[in-house]
Amino acid sequence: MSPVFVITVLLWLSVAGLAFALVKRSAYWREGRATAAGAYGWTNLLAIPKRYFVDLHHVVARDPYIAKTHVATAGGAILAMALVFVNYGLAIYSPWLDRLIFLAALVMLVGAVFVWRRRHGAKAVPARLSRGPWDHLPLLLGSFALGLVLFIALPASAMSGALAVIVALLIAAGAFAMTFGAARGGPMKHALAGLLHLAFHPRQERFAERHDNDVVPPTALKAPLLDAKEYGVGKPVEFRWNQLLSFDACVQCGKCEAACPAFAAGQPLNPKKLIQDLVTGMVGGTDAGYAGSPTPGIPVGKHGGAPGKPLISSLIEADTLWSCTTCRACVQECPMLIEHVDAIVDMRRNQTLVEGSVPGKGPITLANLRETGSSNGYDIGARYDWAVDLQVQVAQPGRPVDVLLIAGEGAFDMRYQRTLRALVKVLNRAGIDYAVLGGVETDTGDTARRLGDEATFQQLAHKLIGTLSQYSFRKIVTADPHVLHSLRNEYRALGGFYEVQHHTALIEQLVASGKLTPRAVAAFADRKITYHDPCYLGRYNGETEAPRRLLKTIGIKVVEMERNGMRGRCCGGGGGAPLTDIPGKRRIPDIRIDDAKTIGAEIVAVGCPNCTAMLEGVVGPRPEVLDVAELVAAALE
C-alpha cells in the first residue's frame, strides 16, 4: 500500500470526521431558539479571518507565551491541513507543496511542545487550567504534526511495514481528536465551535469600530420581547442557538475564573464551570466529566441536566446566578469572546419573572421600585434636599441648560451626598450652566434589570425618558457609573439617545480648558494614593484615563494596584449583589481593600457611590476612601 494512498485515505476520513462533528454539534445548537430574522447569514463566515486574527488575538495576546504557542499550533494545523487537502485531495502531488506541508507541520509540532510544557513542564502550572482530556490534547496534536513531518521527511522507500503503520497511527490519532473527538465533546470542539462563534456571535456589535449610533452598544443588555413572552431562560433549549454555540467554544482556560470576584471570595460561582454546565445541559448528562476547578462549595458529579429540563437546582444552583456582580471581568478576559453575563441575566430573568424567586432584599427592592420609583422606598421629592444651600437650580420646561445633573438613587445616602456636594461646588466654581431634575427624578432601573426584572426596568426607563423629554439640555452628567451606563447605553433600545458624561471626565475637561485651576495639594503629595476603577465606568464604558489625568492635575501620582484599568477588580457592589447577599468565605470589598493595602495606599480614590459604600464598609484598619470630586474640591479651596 503506497504512502500516498494512506495519506489520501486519512485525509478523506478526516474530512468525513469533520463533517460528522459539525453535524453532531450543530444538532445541539439548533435545539436553541431562533435569532432575529435576517440577523445572521452565511456571509458572516467571511468575517472570521478578521475576527480571528484581530479581535480574538487581541485578547489572547495579553498572555504572550500562550499567544505565540496558539499561533504556532493553530496556525500550523490549519495551514498543514489545507495544504494536505490541496496536494492530496486534489491529486496534485507537488513536491513544493510537500515542503510547505513539512514546514507547517513542524511549526505546529513546536507549538504543541510548548503547549505541553505549559501544562507539564512549568514549575507553577496555573490552577485555572482544566486537566483531564486537556492535558492529553498537546500529545494528540503533536502526534498529528509529527506524523506529517515524518511522512514528508522520510523517503518513500522507507515508508513501509511497521514504520508506515506508526506514521499512519500518529496522524490518525491527532486527526481523530480534531474531528470525531470534537463531535463527542472533546477539547477540540472549541476550535470548530469557536470559528463559527466568531461568525455568528450573539453580539455582532462587538466587532464594529464605532458605536455612536448603535441601538444596543456592546455592553448593554439586550431587551427581551416581553410581549412575545420572552421571560428569560429556564431550560437549555430556551437559549438562542448562537448562545449554545458560544458555550461550545469555551477552551476551559480558566481566565474568567481567575478574574471573577465572586469566585475569589469563595461564593458559589465559577464562570468556567457555569459555561461547562450549560454545555452539559445542552447535550444531556452529568457534570462528572468536568476536570477543572469546582464551583466553591458545590461538589462535582452531583448535578445533571437535559435540553428540556429546568436548569436551576438540577444542573445549576440558584445561588450561583445570584453571586454574580455583573462586573464583566469574565467577559473581558475570555479569549473566545463568550458573554457569560448575558447568560446569567437571561437565567435570572426566568427566576424573577416566571418563578418569582429572588433572594435576600431583592423582592423588597423591586417592590419599592415599582411603587415609588426609589429602590429604598424613599420620597423622591427629597432626593436633592442635600443641595438646598448650594444654589442649585431645578430644571424647568422651556428653560434650556448646558448640563443636566442626575444624581441617581445614591443621592439619598449621606455619604454619597458628600460627593455630590463636592461635585456641585466644582461646577459652581467653573461657572457651568447646569440644573437637576429635583423631585421628578426617578430610578433608572439599573438594579431591576440586573436582578432580572425586565418589566420593572422598562417601566422605569419609559417613565424617566418621558420626564427627560420635557426638558432642554445639551448633555447629562452623573457621578454614578450605573446611571451613566443605563442612560448612555441601555435606554437607546427604548428610544432614549443622550450624551452622558461621567463627572470625572467633565471636570478633567474643565481643568484642561482652564475653567478650573486646582492647585497641587501638599497633603496629597505626601500620601500614597491609588485609584479604584468602577466596573461600570471602566469595563462597561471604557473610561479609565480621565480620572487619572484629573488626579495628576492636583499633584497626585497614582500608585496602581495589581488589578487596574480595564482589568480592575470589582468592589462587589454591582448586579444587585449587595441585595441578594450570597455568602462566601470572604467579602469581595475586603479583597479589594487588601489590594490597596498591598501597595501601601493611604487613600483609595473612587468614582462611584457603590464603590464608596462597599469599600468603606470594610471592617478594621483600611485606607481612607474619597471620591475624585472630593479630592478636586479640596484642591480648589
C-alpha positions, 0 to 999 in steps of 0.5 A: 500500500503506497504512502500516498494512498494512506495519506489520501485515505486519512485525509478523506476520513478526516474530512468525513470526521469533520463533517460528522462533528459539525453535524453532531454539534450543530444538532445541539445548537439548533435545539436553541431558539431562533435569532432575529430574522435576517440577523445572521447569514452565511456571509458572516463566515467571511468575517472570521479571518478578521475576527480571528486574527484581530479581535480574538488575538487581541485578547489572547495576546495579553498572555504572550507565551500562550499567544505565540504557542496558539499561533504556532499550533493553530496556525500550523494545523490549519495551514498543514491541513489545507495544504494536505487537502490541496496536494492530496485531495486534489491529486496534485502531488507537488513536491513544493507543496510537500515542503510547505506541508513539512514546514507547517507541520513542524511549526505546529509540532513546536507549538504543541511542545510548548503547549505541553510544557505549559501544562507539564513542564512549568514549575507553577502550572496555573490552577485555572487550567482544566486537566483531564482530556486537556492535558492529553490534547498537546500529545494528540496534536503533536502526534498529528504534526509529527506524523506529517513531518515524518511522512514528508521527511522520510523517503518513500522507500522507507515508508513501509511495514511497521514504520508506515503503520506508526506514521499512519497511527500518529496522524490518525490519532491527532486527526481523530481528536480534531474531528470525531473527538470534537463531535463527542465533546472533546477539547477540540470542539472549541476550535470548530465551535469557536470559528463559527462563534466568531461568525455568528456571535450573539453580539455582532456589535462587538466587532464594529469600530464605532458605536455612536449610533448603535441601538444596543452598544456592546455592553448593554443588555439586550431587551427581551420581547416581553410581549412575545413572552420572552421571560428569560431562560429556564431550560437549555433549549430556551437559549438562542442557538448562537448562545449554545454555540458560544458555550461550545467554544469555551477552551476551559482556560480558566481566565474568567475564573481567575478574574471573577470576584465572586469566585475569589471570595469563595461564593458559589460561582465559577464562570468556567464551570457555569459555561461547562454546565450549560454545555452539559445541559445542552447535550444531556448528562452529568457534570462528572466529566468536568476536570477543572476547578469546582464551583466553591462549595458545590461538589462535582458529579452531583448535578445533571441536566437535559435540553428540556429540563429546568436548569436551576437546582438540577444542573445549576444552583440558584445561588450561583446566578445570584453571586454574580456582580455583573462586573464583566471581568469574565467577559473581558478576559475570555479569549473566545469572546463568550458573554457569560453575563448575558447568560446569567441575566437571561437565567435570572430573568426566568427566576424573577419573572416566571418563578418569582424567586429572588433572594435576600432584599431583592423582592423588597427592592423591586417592590419599592421600585415599582411603587415609588420609583426609589429602590429604598422606598424613599420620597423622591421629592427629597432626593436633592434636599442635600443641595438646598444651600448650594444654589442649585437650580431645578430644571424647568420646561422651556428653560434650556441648560448646558448640563443636566445633573442626575444624581441617581438613587445614591443621592439619598445616602449621606455619604454619597451626598458628600460627593455630590456636594463636592461635585456641585461646588466644582461646577459652581466654581467653573461657572457651568450652566447646569440644573437637576431634575429635583423631585421628578427624578426617578430610578433608572432601573439599573438594579431591576434589570440586573436582578432580572426584572425586565418589566420593572426596568422598562417601566422605569426607563419609559417613565424617566425618558418621558420626564427627560423629554420635557426638558432642554439640555445639551448633555447629562452628567452623573457621578454614578457609573450605573446611571451613566451606563443605563442612560448612555447605553441601555435606554437607546433600545427604548428610544432614549439617545443622550450624551452622558458624561461621567463627572470625572471626565467633565471636570478633567475637561474643565481643568484642561480648558482652564475653567478650573485651576486646582492647585497641587495639594501638599497633603496629597503629595505626601500620601500614597494614593491609588485609584479604584476603577468602577466596573461600570465606568471602566469595563462597561464604558471604557473610561479609565484615563480621565480620572487619572489625568484629573488626579495628576492635575492636583499633584497626585501620582497614582500608585496602581494596584495589581488589578487596574484599568480595564482589568480592575477588580470589582468592589462587589457592589454591582448586579444587585449583589449587595441585595441578594447577599450570597455568602462566601468565605470572604467579602469581595470589598475586603479583597479589594481593600487588601489590594490597596493595602498591598501597595501601601495606599493611604487613600483609595480614590473612587468614582462611584457611590457603590464603590464608596459604600462597599469599600468603606464598609470594610471592617478594621484598619483600611485606607481612607476612601474619597471620591475624585470630586472630593479630592478636586474640591479640596484642591480648589479651596 
